[in-house]
Amino acid sequence: MDLLDLRLNARRELFMNKRRPEGIVLYIGKDDKIVGIEILDASERLNLETFSPLQYEASSVRHDHA
């Protein structure tokens, strides 16, 4: 599974997650405003080439096990 995490607000603030059935998670901040969007299985849902000429960086998630 991969994901695309879009932050719509540069400030760090508390938010709550609201998961949508279509594989989207909304980050809801102060005053019920959307401050971020997470798209699960992004490579299956989006063609990232359509975002050109935007530059994006893919990162891998590392899980440390105790």
OpenMM code with the backbone's topology and positions (N, CA, C; nanometers):
from openmm import Vec3, app, unit

residues = "MET ASP LEU LEU ASP LEU ARG LEU ASN ALA ARG ARG GLU LEU PHE MET ASN LYS ARG ARG PRO GLU GLY ILE VAL LEU TYR ILE GLY LYS ASP ASP LYS ILE VAL GLY ILE GLU ILE LEU ASP ALA SER GLU ARG LEU ASN LEU GLU THR PHE SER PRO LEU GLN TYR GLU ALA SER SER VAL ARG HIS ASP HIS ALA".split()
positions = [
    Vec3(0.0845, -0.1171, 0.0000),
    Vec3(0.0000, 0.0000, 0.0000),
    Vec3(0.0891, 0.1234, 0.0000),
    Vec3(0.0513, 0.2228, -0.0774),
    Vec3(0.1188, 0.3511, -0.0767),
    Vec3(0.0145, 0.4593, -0.0523),
    Vec3(0.0619, 0.5798, -0.0267),
    Vec3(-0.0334, 0.6884, -0.0024),
    Vec3(0.0248, 0.8194, -0.0488),
    Vec3(-0.0659, 0.9119, -0.0783),
    Vec3(-0.0298, 1.0483, -0.1125),
    Vec3(-0.0852, 1.1366, -0.0026),
    Vec3(0.0026, 1.2122, 0.0611),
    Vec3(-0.0349, 1.2954, 0.1752),
    Vec3(-0.0227, 1.4415, 0.1331),
    Vec3(-0.1341, 1.5124, 0.1266),
    Vec3(-0.1361, 1.6525, 0.0866),
    Vec3(-0.1672, 1.7378, 0.2084),
    Vec3(-0.0772, 1.8276, 0.2412),
    Vec3(-0.0993, 1.9200, 0.3532),
    Vec3(-0.1423, 2.0535, 0.2962),
    Vec3(-0.2550, 2.1043, 0.3393),
    Vec3(-0.3094, 2.2288, 0.2876),
    Vec3(-0.2799, 2.3472, 0.3781),
    Vec3(-0.2133, 2.3211, 0.4882),
    Vec3(-0.1849, 2.4251, 0.5849),
    Vec3(-0.0448, 2.4009, 0.6386),
    Vec3(0.0416, 2.5005, 0.6300),
    Vec3(0.1801, 2.4845, 0.6749),
    Vec3(0.1931, 2.4852, 0.8266),
    Vec3(0.0914, 2.5368, 0.8955),
    Vec3(0.0979, 2.5410, 1.0419),
    Vec3(0.0789, 2.4010, 1.0990),
    Vec3(0.1431, 2.3776, 1.2096),
    Vec3(0.1204, 2.2521, 1.2822),
    Vec3(0.0038, 2.2755, 1.3766),
    Vec3(-0.0961, 2.1917, 1.3658),
    Vec3(-0.2115, 2.2045, 1.4528),
    Vec3(-0.2735, 2.0674, 1.4748),
    Vec3(-0.3510, 2.0589, 1.5767),
    Vec3(-0.4219, 1.9344, 1.6040),
    Vec3(-0.5308, 1.9156, 1.5001),
    Vec3(-0.5516, 1.7921, 1.4610),
    Vec3(-0.6585, 1.7631, 1.3665),
    Vec3(-0.7155, 1.6260, 1.3979),
    Vec3(-0.8323, 1.6000, 1.3446),
    Vec3(-0.8887, 1.4664, 1.3573),
    Vec3(-0.9050, 1.4081, 1.2180),
    Vec3(-0.8979, 1.2771, 1.2092),
    Vec3(-0.9092, 1.2075, 1.0820),
    Vec3(-1.0540, 1.1696, 1.0560),
    Vec3(-1.0941, 1.1862, 0.9323),
    Vec3(-1.2261, 1.1404, 0.8904),
    Vec3(-1.2074, 1.0553, 0.7662),
    Vec3(-1.2222, 0.9247, 0.7814),
    Vec3(-1.1994, 0.8325, 0.6707),
    Vec3(-1.3237, 0.8214, 0.5837),
    Vec3(-1.3018, 0.8340, 0.4536),
    Vec3(-1.4080, 0.8214, 0.3547),
    Vec3(-1.4015, 0.6823, 0.2936),
    Vec3(-1.5131, 0.6280, 0.2496),
    Vec3(-1.5144, 0.4913, 0.1965),
    Vec3(-1.4341, 0.4738, 0.0676),
    Vec3(-1.4071, 0.5796, -0.0063),
    Vec3(-1.3342, 0.5673, -0.1327),
    Vec3(-1.1826, 0.5706, -0.1150),
    Vec3(-1.1333, 0.5455, 0.0058),
    Vec3(-0.9893, 0.5397, 0.0301),
    Vec3(-0.9254, 0.6749, 0.0532),
    Vec3(-1.0036, 0.7695, 0.0989),
    Vec3(-0.9537, 0.9034, 0.1266),
    Vec3(-0.9711, 0.9331, 0.2754),
    Vec3(-0.8680, 0.9937, 0.3339),
    Vec3(-0.8752, 1.0355, 0.4733),
    Vec3(-0.8624, 1.1875, 0.4749),
    Vec3(-0.9585, 1.2540, 0.5359),
    Vec3(-0.9552, 1.3996, 0.5490),
    Vec3(-0.9009, 1.4350, 0.6853),
    Vec3(-0.8107, 1.5327, 0.6911),
    Vec3(-0.7623, 1.5857, 0.8172),
    Vec3(-0.8439, 1.7114, 0.8453),
    Vec3(-0.9204, 1.7082, 0.9509),
    Vec3(-1.0086, 1.8187, 0.9862),
    Vec3(-0.9478, 1.8941, 1.1038),
    Vec3(-0.9228, 2.0234, 1.0841),
    Vec3(-0.8615, 2.1064, 1.1875),
    Vec3(-0.9620, 2.1992, 1.2531),
    Vec3(-0.9084, 2.3070, 1.3043),
    Vec3(-0.9870, 2.4068, 1.3749),
    Vec3(-1.0990, 2.4600, 1.2844),
    Vec3(-1.2132, 2.4854, 1.3447),
    Vec3(-1.3306, 2.5382, 1.2741),
    Vec3(-1.3795, 2.4444, 1.1642),
    Vec3(-1.3542, 2.3148, 1.1794),
    Vec3(-1.3980, 2.2126, 1.0828),
    Vec3(-1.3462, 2.2360, 0.9414),
    Vec3(-1.2267, 2.2943, 0.9288),
    Vec3(-1.1659, 2.3166, 0.7978),
    Vec3(-1.0752, 2.2000, 0.7628),
    Vec3(-1.0744, 2.1634, 0.6365),
    Vec3(-0.9864, 2.0572, 0.5898),
    Vec3(-0.8445, 2.1122, 0.5824),
    Vec3(-0.7518, 2.0501, 0.6558),
    Vec3(-0.6123, 2.0942, 0.6572),
    Vec3(-0.5199, 1.9957, 0.5864),
    Vec3(-0.5749, 1.8822, 0.5436),
    Vec3(-0.4951, 1.7843, 0.4721),
    Vec3(-0.5813, 1.6742, 0.4150),
    Vec3(-0.5251, 1.6064, 0.3174),
    Vec3(-0.5939, 1.4949, 0.2527),
    Vec3(-0.4925, 1.3834, 0.2333),
    Vec3(-0.5323, 1.2633, 0.2664),
    Vec3(-0.4483, 1.1454, 0.2443),
    Vec3(-0.5234, 1.0529, 0.1500),
    Vec3(-0.4575, 1.0091, 0.0435),
    Vec3(-0.5187, 0.9184, -0.0529),
    Vec3(-0.4474, 0.7850, -0.0421),
    Vec3(-0.5200, 0.6836, 0.0026),
    Vec3(-0.4646, 0.5496, 0.0185),
    Vec3(-0.4549, 0.4817, -0.1180),
    Vec3(-0.3548, 0.3957, -0.1345),
    Vec3(-0.3306, 0.3272, -0.2628),
    Vec3(-0.3266, 0.4276, -0.3773),
    Vec3(-0.2528, 0.5359, -0.3578),
    Vec3(-0.2508, 0.6470, -0.4524),
    Vec3(-0.2069, 0.6058, -0.5928),
    Vec3(-0.1101, 0.5170, -0.6027),
    Vec3(-0.0614, 0.4784, -0.7356),
    Vec3(-0.1668, 0.4034, -0.8152),
    Vec3(-0.2638, 0.3443, -0.7484),
    Vec3(-0.3731, 0.2763, -0.8172),
    Vec3(-0.4868, 0.3719, -0.8527),
    Vec3(-0.4965, 0.4828, -0.7808),
    Vec3(-0.6075, 0.5766, -0.7999),
    Vec3(-0.5714, 0.6966, -0.8865),
    Vec3(-0.4424, 0.7322, -0.8904),
    Vec3(-0.3982, 0.8538, -0.9589),
    Vec3(-0.2865, 0.8233, -1.0569),
    Vec3(-0.2826, 0.9003, -1.1621),
    Vec3(-0.1691, 0.8978, -1.2533),
    Vec3(-0.0827, 1.0169, -1.2154),
    Vec3(0.0254, 0.9951, -1.1439),
    Vec3(0.1071, 1.1044, -1.0935),
    Vec3(0.1726, 1.1856, -1.2037),
    Vec3(0.1810, 1.1307, -1.3250),
    Vec3(0.2367, 1.2061, -1.4373),
    Vec3(0.1483, 1.3256, -1.4728),
    Vec3(0.0204, 1.3206, -1.4382),
    Vec3(-0.0693, 1.4323, -1.4686),
    Vec3(-0.0400, 1.5533, -1.3814),
    Vec3(0.0403, 1.5365, -1.2754),
    Vec3(0.0772, 1.6470, -1.1887),
    Vec3(0.1930, 1.7283, -1.2451),
    Vec3(0.2535, 1.6852, -1.3549),
    Vec3(0.3666, 1.7560, -1.4149),
    Vec3(0.3221, 1.8951, -1.4553),
    Vec3(0.4043, 1.9946, -1.4429),
    Vec3(0.5461, 1.9916, -1.4107),
    Vec3(0.5758, 2.0009, -1.2617),
    Vec3(0.4796, 1.9733, -1.1756),
    Vec3(0.5072, 1.9745, -1.0327),
    Vec3(0.6102, 1.8690, -0.9995),
    Vec3(0.6921, 1.8990, -0.9025),
    Vec3(0.7890, 1.8013, -0.8560),
    Vec3(0.7381, 1.7427, -0.7255),
    Vec3(0.7538, 1.6168, -0.7091),
    Vec3(0.7135, 1.5505, -0.5863),
    Vec3(0.8211, 1.4522, -0.5469),
    Vec3(0.8205, 1.4189, -0.4220),
    Vec3(0.9215, 1.3285, -0.3697),
    Vec3(0.8511, 1.2083, -0.3095),
    Vec3(0.8880, 1.0925, -0.3546),
    Vec3(0.8337, 0.9700, -0.2975),
    Vec3(0.9210, 0.9308, -0.1795),
    Vec3(0.8578, 0.8908, -0.0726),
    Vec3(0.9342, 0.8462, 0.0437),
    Vec3(0.8820, 0.7104, 0.0874),
    Vec3(0.9687, 0.6362, 0.1479),
    Vec3(0.9279, 0.5054, 0.1974),
    Vec3(0.9046, 0.5143, 0.3481),
    Vec3(0.8143, 0.4336, 0.3941),
    Vec3(0.7831, 0.4290, 0.5368),
    Vec3(0.8663, 0.3198, 0.5986),
    Vec3(0.9354, 0.3523, 0.7047),
    Vec3(1.0200, 0.2542, 0.7733),
    Vec3(0.9529, 0.2179, 0.9041),
    Vec3(0.9401, 0.0908, 0.9260),
    Vec3(0.8822, 0.0423, 1.0510),
    Vec3(0.9929, -0.0233, 1.1337),
    Vec3(1.0183, 0.0304, 1.2495),
    Vec3(1.1161, -0.0290, 1.3395),
    Vec3(1.0434, -0.1246, 1.4329),
    Vec3(1.0995, -0.2400, 1.4481),
    Vec3(1.0391, -0.3401, 1.5355),
    Vec3(1.1279, -0.3565, 1.6588),
    Vec3(1.0651, -0.3567, 1.7714),
    Vec3(1.1409, -0.3699, 1.8977),
    Vec3(1.1798, -0.5124, 1.9228),
] * unit.nanometer
topology = app.Topology()
chain = topology.addChain("A")
for resn in residues:
    res = topology.addResidue(resn, chain)
    for name in ("N", "CA", "C"):
        topology.addAtom(name, app.Element.getBySymbol(name[0]), res)
